[in-house]
Amino acid sequence: MTRDARLPAPPETPVAEETLRAFFAPDGPLARVIARYEPRPGQLAMAALIARGLRERRPVVVEAPTGVGKTMAYLVPLLLAGERTLVSTATRALQDQLDRVDLPVLRRLFPTLDWAVVKGFGAYVCLLHLRRLQTSSRGEFATRTEAEAFRRLARWAEEETETGDLDAYPEALPARVRETVTTTAEECLRQECPHHAACFVFRARRRAARAQALVVNHALLALDMALEGALLPPVPQLVVDEAHRLAEAVRRALGITVSAGRWHWLVGRIRRLCRPLLRLEADEVRAVEMLAVQAGVEADQYFARWRERLGDASRRLLEDERAPAAPLREATEALARAMADVPTGLSLEDRKLWERSQELARRLMHDLTQIVTPDPGDGETVVRYAAAEEETVQLVRLPLQVAGDLRASLWGKTLEADDPESPPRPVQVVAVSATLAAPSPGRDAFAWFREETGCPETALTLRVPTPFPYRHCARLYLPEDPRALDPTRARDPRERDAYYDRLADEILALCAPCPGGVFVLCAGAGALQALWERLAVDPETEVSRLRETDRLLLRQGPIPRARLLRWFQENGRAVLLGLRSFWEGIDIPGPALSLVIIDKLPFAPPDDPVMAARSRALARATGDPLAGFVRLMLPEATLLVKQGVGRLIRRRTDRGVMAVLDGRMVTKGYGRLVLRALPPAPVVRTIAAVQAFYADGHEEDGR
């Protein structure tokens, strides 16, 4: 994004602690605009630390669990400071909360407050592609349903929307239609596009350039860092909310991923450009189309072979793949060469798209080479692997560490002051999450976060205690017979069935006294399938009934996540089996979610090449063979368990049971470390104690 990197000097008067106390007081400004406002000591402590960070120009890192009111705790002092602020989130739910709830409330106190939600290119209708398809869409869509969906979308884009934001489109959009009407950062023609002035993407960028507050996601923030600030305007204040997900987003932005889908996307673009010219029977155009089709066929065959090689494994390290990938690379190279001569019958914008498509073909070939060909210069800095993704396979090359990149592009970022005589100003960074602190023997609770993100030792840190009365409103259940529910039994084919039988029986026993809905959070797809087969009345269906009950039983799978959650909430007593996407970012207050069950500690599987490579590198760097487990696997599993059990108590009036059905929580020393990191609910070890809690809530306390 083109812009002036010079910013005015910071306000002369920093945010005073007295000002904050008045703002968060029982009769203060927030109380006048928030219904049933309650002062929260943890919220004020967090806001005060951020104000101190502003005064001392030091980064701030805060773990603030649900109920603290963390968004107000960071927005108020930053808005009082009077400077432009960017907030990055990991989930759509938090973006929506900021955009639709928190910032509108604060505008009643800061009347000039203006904000913008900034999204990537794929979130908006591309007017160039839309209007090309409006004039020539014959043969583009395979079904009448897709063609009609496109016509409705075109009418909406031309007549009803001011933003072109597809997240606001009022109906489900077929994937094929969405793909044809959107563009990417690599394909976009920018100022060379005839529709640039009206472009939804750049209108959103222009709004963002004027806004006082910006809301983005981690993927866009990480991509902006990778492109050295080319996508987002400079800001003096930056909040990374849901900061436990930042390092992974940056790792993805700095990595390379290829799949058959990238070839299919490019082949579709090229064939669309060729189609109007084929009527002229231009041999060179027909040759390009045939080469594009051949490249797509080679991609399908190459990735299908990888699907077979993976078998039941979800990931596998890459060796030297130059020879197996040669036919695909040669087909893509032939396509790029054939596109060097631009046909004369193309319009100006189609000529630009043709040239851009040739560049993208060469980039695809380069990316594939980077992944399949070992580079001695990589040393132990990257990992290359194949990963099964639903029906296809991705080949991935990722950096093992991003702490150095973040140290330079986030924590060490500076902005030039208005006065050329003044030194550059450090960007004020605030990192917050409900889950940042993790056990790491012999080190402080934020050690994992610092190592992952390069956060400096000078950062101010705070762990805000939960505001919820867990001793009265919740219980934490651990299995009465921990050895029977040791998940390592599932690795032994002789014990696997007996283990899952016992796990399913334990889940049924916990569900029986529960008056509301139940989440069963599974650490892996294999466990989810094994439990579904044992818990469902009819395992062959996607929706069933829980065995021995009349409860609705749902599972993550082909049914969209939003629909599953809607059914779950409307039913009130459903049981839902979910994977990783259900462990965090979901807010279901009240009795509709009264029991959260975690099947086992979610350690990375033994065949995970990324964790294995990171662990080996850490062991070599420290000389400690257990460093990977202690400093990576244990903290990351703990944070995910904290996220999972955090789905339960969302309001002060909520009540329920958290259950971690992993016997190692009792039998292993690291299990007790995880236990100490969880919310302070009394631990119970019998189903009878769970029944008593649900019956009257007066079971004897004790941890």
Residue pairs with C-beta under 8 A, 6 or more apart in sequence:
1 205
1 209
1 229
1 230
1 231
1 232
1 233
3 209
3 233
3 234
5 234
5 415
5 416
6 415
6 416
6 417
6 418
7 84
7 234
7 236
7 415
7 416
7 417
7 418
7 425
8 417
8 418
9 417
9 418
9 419
9 422
9 425
10 81
10 83
10 236
10 425
11 81
11 82
11 83
14 51
14 54
14 55
14 81
15 51
15 54
15 55
15 77
15 80
15 81
16 51
17 48
17 51
19 80
20 44
20 47
20 48
20 51
20 76
20 77
20 80
21 44
22 28
22 29
23 29
23 30
23 47
23 76
23 80
24 30
24 39
24 40
24 43
24 44
24 47
24 76
25 31
25 39
26 37
26 39
29 109
30 37
30 72
30 76
30 109
31 37
33 105
33 106
33 108
33 109
34 105
40 67
40 68
40 69
40 467
42 64
42 68
42 464
42 465
42 467
43 68
43 69
43 70
43 72
43 73
43 464
44 73
45 462
45 464
46 62
46 64
46 68
46 70
46 73
46 74
46 432
46 462
46 464
47 72
47 73
47 74
47 76
47 77
48 77
49 60
49 62
49 460
49 462
50 60
50 62
50 73
50 74
50 77
50 78
50 430
51 77
51 80
52 58
52 60
52 460
53 59
53 60
53 428
53 430
53 460
54 77
54 78
54 81
54 428
56 460
57 426
57 428
58 458
58 459
58 460
59 411
59 428
59 429
59 430
59 431
59 455
59 456
59 458
59 459
59 460
60 429
60 430
60 431
60 459
60 460
60 461
60 462
61 243
61 430
61 431
61 432
61 436
61 446
61 449
61 455
61 459
61 460
61 461
61 462
62 70
62 73
62 430
62 431
62 432
62 436
62 461
62 462
62 463
62 464
63 432
63 433
63 434
63 435
63 436
63 437
63 445
63 446
63 462
63 463
63 464
64 70
64 73
64 432
64 433
64 434
64 464
65 434
65 464
65 465
65 466
65 467
65 468
65 646
65 679
66 434
66 466
66 468
66 646
66 649
66 650
67 466
67 467
67 468
67 649
67 650
67 651
67 652
68 464
68 466
68 467
70 241
70 432
70 434
70 464
71 94
71 97
71 98
71 102
71 241
72 102
72 106
74 87
74 239
74 241
74 430
74 432
75 85
75 87
75 102
75 103
75 106
75 213
76 106
78 85
78 237
78 239
78 428
78 430
79 85
79 106
79 110
79 113
79 212
79 213
81 237
83 235
83 236
83 237
84 211
84 212
84 213
84 214
84 233
84 235
84 236
84 237
85 212
85 213
85 214
85 235
85 237
85 238
85 239
86 213
86 214
86 215
86 216
86 221
86 232
86 235
86 237
86 238
86 239
87 98
87 213
87 214
87 215
87 216
87 239
87 241
88 215
88 216
88 217
88 218
88 220
88 221
88 238
88 239
88 240
88 241
88 246
89 95
89 98
89 215
89 216
89 217
89 218
89 241
89 242
90 217
90 218
90 241
90 242
90 245
90 246
90 249
90 585
91 242
91 584
91 585
92 167
92 217
92 585
93 585
93 586
93 587
94 241
94 242
94 585
95 117
95 215
95 217
98 115
98 117
98 215
99 115
99 117
99 215
103 113
103 115
103 213
103 215
106 113
107 113
112 212
113 212
113 213
114 210
114 211
114 212
114 213
115 211
115 212
115 213
115 214
115 215
116 204
116 207
116 208
116 211
116 213
116 214
116 215
117 214
117 215
117 216
118 204
118 205
118 208
118 214
118 215
118 216
118 220
118 232
119 165
119 167
119 204
119 216
119 217
119 220
120 185
120 219
120 220
120 223
121 182
121 183
121 184
121 185
121 188
121 201
122 182
122 183
122 184
123 165
123 166
123 167
123 182
124 163
124 164
124 165
124 166
124 182
124 200
124 201
124 204
125 153
125 157
125 161
125 164
125 166
125 181
125 182
125 200
126 181
126 182
126 183
126 188
126 199
126 200
126 201
127 157
127 164
127 195
127 198
127 199
127 200
128 183
128 189
128 193
128 194
128 195
128 349
129 180
129 181
129 182
129 183
130 154
130 157
130 158
130 181
131 195
132 272
132 350
133 140
133 150
133 154
133 180
133 181
134 154
136 275
136 276
137 147
137 150
139 275
140 147
140 150
140 180
140 272
141 147
141 150
141 176
141 177
142 176
145 174
146 174
146 176
146 177
149 171
149 173
149 174
149 177
150 177
150 180
150 181
152 171
153 169
153 173
153 177
153 181
156 169
156 170
157 164
157 181
161 168
161 169
163 200
163 203
163 204
164 200
164 201
165 200
165 204
166 173
166 178
166 182
179 265
179 268
180 268
180 272
183 201
185 223
185 231
186 356
186 359
186 360
186 363
187 269
187 353
187 356
187 357
187 360
188 201
189 196
189 349
189 352
189 353
189 356
190 196
190 202
192 349
192 352
193 199
193 349
193 352
194 348
194 349
196 202
208 214
208 232
208 233
209 233
214 232
214 233
214 235
216 232
218 240
218 242
218 245
218 246
218 249
218 250
219 249
219 252
219 253
220 231
220 232
221 232
221 240
221 249
222 246
222 249
222 250
222 252
222 253
222 254
223 231
223 253
224 230
224 231
224 232
225 250
225 253
225 405
225 406
225 409
225 410
226 250
226 253
226 254
228 409
234 415
235 427
236 415
236 425
236 427
236 428
237 427
237 428
237 430
238 410
238 413
238 427
238 428
238 429
238 430
239 429
239 430
239 431
239 432
240 246
240 410
240 429
240 430
240 431
240 432
241 432
241 433
242 433
243 431
243 432
243 433
243 436
243 449
243 453
244 433
244 435
244 436
244 449
244 639
246 406
246 431
246 453
247 402
247 403
247 406
247 452
247 453
250 402
250 405
250 406
251 398
251 399
251 402
252 398
254 398
254 399
254 402
254 405
255 396
255 397
255 398
255 399
256 367
256 370
256 371
256 396
256 397
257 394
257 395
257 396
257 397
258 364
258 367
258 368
258 371
258 394
258 395
259 303
259 389
259 392
259 393
259 394
259 395
260 296
260 299
260 300
260 302
260 303
260 392
260 393
261 392
262 364
263 295
263 296
263 299
263 332
263 364
264 296
264 299
266 292
266 295
266 357
266 360
266 361
266 364
267 292
267 293
267 295
267 296
269 353
269 357
269 360
270 288
270 289
270 292
270 335
270 339
270 357
271 289
271 292
271 293
273 346
273 350
273 353
273 354
273 357
274 285
274 286
274 288
274 289
274 292
276 345
277 285
277 343
277 345
277 346
278 285
278 286
278 289
280 345
282 343
282 345
284 338
284 341
284 343
285 343
287 338
288 335
288 338
288 339
291 331
291 334
291 335
291 338
292 335
294 331
294 334
294 335
295 328
295 331
295 332
295 334
295 335
295 361
298 327
298 328
298 331
298 332
299 328
301 327
301 328
302 324
302 325
302 327
302 328
303 392
303 393
305 324
306 386
306 393
306 395
307 388
307 392
307 393
309 316
309 386
310 316
310 386
310 388
310 393
313 388
313 607
314 387
314 388
314 525
314 605
314 607
314 608
315 385
315 386
315 387
315 388
315 607
315 608
315 609
315 610
316 385
316 386
316 607
316 609
317 383
317 384
317 385
317 609
317 612
317 613
318 371
318 372
318 384
318 385
318 386
318 395
319 374
320 372
320 373
320 374
321 371
321 372
321 373
321 395
322 372
322 373
324 372
325 368
325 372
328 368
329 365
329 368
329 369
332 361
332 364
332 365
332 368
333 365
335 361
336 358
336 361
336 362
336 365
339 354
339 357
339 358
339 361
340 358
342 351
342 354
342 355
343 354
346 354
368 395
370 397
371 384
371 395
371 396
371 397
372 384
372 395
374 384
380 400
380 613
380 616
380 617
380 620
381 399
381 400
381 401
382 397
382 398
382 399
382 400
383 397
383 398
383 400
383 609
383 610
383 613
383 614
384 395
384 396
384 397
385 395
385 396
385 609
385 610
386 393
386 394
386 395
386 396
387 393
387 394
387 395
387 396
398 610
399 405
400 610
400 613
400 614
400 617
401 614
401 617
402 452
402 453
402 454
403 451
403 452
403 453
403 454
404 454
405 454
406 453
406 454
406 455
407 454
407 456
410 427
410 429
410 453
410 454
411 429
411 453
411 454
411 455
411 456
411 459
412 426
413 426
413 427
413 429
414 424
414 425
414 426
414 427
415 424
415 425
415 427
416 424
416 425
417 423
417 424
417 425
431 449
431 453
431 455
431 459
434 642
434 643
434 646
435 639
435 642
435 643
435 646
436 446
436 449
436 639
437 445
437 446
437 449
437 463
437 677
438 445
438 448
438 449
438 634
438 635
438 636
438 638
438 639
438 677
439 445
439 634
439 635
439 638
439 670
439 673
439 674
439 676
439 677
440 447
440 448
440 630
440 631
440 634
440 635
441 630
441 673
443 631
445 463
446 455
446 461
447 631
448 631
448 632
448 635
448 636
448 639
449 455
450 456
450 457
450 459
451 631
466 679
466 680
467 652
468 474
468 649
468 652
468 654
468 679
469 652
470 649
470 679
470 680
470 681
471 680
471 681
471 682
471 701
472 697
473 649
473 652
473 654
473 655
473 656
474 648
474 649
474 655
474 656
474 657
474 658
474 679
474 681
475 657
475 658
475 681
475 682
475 683
475 684
475 689
475 690
475 693
475 699
476 645
476 657
476 658
476 659
476 660
476 675
476 678
476 679
476 681
476 682
476 683
476 684
476 703
477 510
477 657
477 658
477 659
477 660
477 683
477 684
477 685
477 689
477 690
478 659
478 660
478 665
478 666
478 675
478 683
478 684
478 685
479 485
479 506
479 661
479 662
479 663
479 665
479 666
479 685
480 685
480 686
480 687
481 663
482 663
482 664
482 665
482 666
482 667
483 663
483 667
484 499
484 502
484 663
485 499
485 502
485 503
485 506
485 661
485 662
485 663
486 499
486 662
486 663
486 664
486 667
487 499
487 599
487 600
487 601
487 662
487 663
487 664
488 664
489 495
489 496
489 498
489 499
490 496
490 499
490 500
490 527
496 530
500 527
500 530
500 531
500 534
501 534
503 531
503 599
503 661
504 531
504 534
504 535
506 661
507 520
507 531
507 535
507 597
507 661
508 535
508 546
508 547
508 548
508 549
509 687
510 518
510 595
510 597
510 657
510 659
510 687
510 690
511 518
511 546
511 549
511 551
511 575
511 595
512 549
512 691
513 687
513 690
513 691
513 694
513 695
514 594
514 595
514 656
514 657
514 694
515 573
515 591
515 594
515 694
516 572
516 573
516 590
516 591
516 592
516 593
516 594
516 595
516 656
517 568
517 569
517 571
517 572
517 573
517 574
517 575
517 576
517 588
517 591
517 592
517 593
517 594
517 595
518 551
518 574
518 575
518 576
518 593
518 594
518 595
518 596
518 597
519 576
519 578
519 582
519 593
519 595
519 596
519 597
519 647
520 531
520 575
520 576
520 577
520 578
520 597
520 599
521 578
521 579
521 582
521 583
521 596
521 597
521 598
521 599
521 644
521 647
522 528
522 531
522 577
522 578
522 579
522 599
523 598
523 599
523 600
523 601
523 602
523 603
524 579
524 605
525 579
527 599
527 600
528 555
528 556
528 577
528 578
528 579
531 577
531 599
532 539
532 553
532 555
532 577
533 539
534 547
535 546
535 547
535 553
535 575
535 577
536 544
536 545
536 546
536 547
536 553
536 555
537 544
537 545
537 546
537 547
537 553
538 544
538 545
542 555
542 557
542 558
542 559
543 552
543 553
543 554
543 559
544 553
545 551
545 552
545 553
546 552
546 553
546 575
551 573
551 574
551 575
552 567
552 571
552 573
552 574
552 575
553 574
553 575
553 576
553 577
554 564
554 567
554 568
554 574
554 575
554 576
554 577
555 576
555 577
555 578
556 564
556 576
556 577
556 578
556 579
556 581
556 582
561 581
561 582
564 576
565 586
565 588
567 574
568 574
568 576
568 588
568 592
568 593
569 588
569 592
571 592
572 591
572 592
576 582
582 647
583 602
583 640
583 643
583 644
583 647
584 640
584 643
584 644
584 646
584 647
586 647
587 650
588 647
588 650
589 650
589 651
589 653
589 654
590 651
590 653
590 654
591 655
593 647
593 648
593 656
594 648
594 655
594 656
594 657
594 694
595 648
595 656
595 657
595 659
596 644
596 645
596 647
596 648
596 656
596 657
596 658
596 659
597 659
597 661
598 641
598 644
598 645
598 658
598 659
598 660
598 661
598 662
599 661
599 662
600 661
600 662
600 664
601 637
601 641
601 660
601 662
601 664
601 665
601 671
601 674
602 637
602 640
602 641
602 644
603 633
603 637
604 610
604 611
604 633
604 636
604 637
606 612
611 628
611 632
611 633
614 628
614 632
615 627
615 628
615 629
615 632
615 633
616 628
618 627
618 628
618 631
618 632
619 625
619 626
619 627
619 628
621 627
622 631
624 630
634 670
634 673
634 674
637 674
638 673
638 674
638 677
641 660
641 674
641 677
641 678
642 677
642 678
645 658
645 660
645 678
645 679
646 679
648 654
648 656
648 657
648 658
649 655
649 656
649 679
655 697
657 690
657 693
657 694
658 678
658 679
658 681
660 678
662 671
664 670
664 671
665 671
665 672
665 674
665 675
675 683
680 703
681 703
682 699
682 700
682 701
682 702
682 703
683 702
683 703
684 690
684 693
684 699
689 699
692 698
692 699
693 699
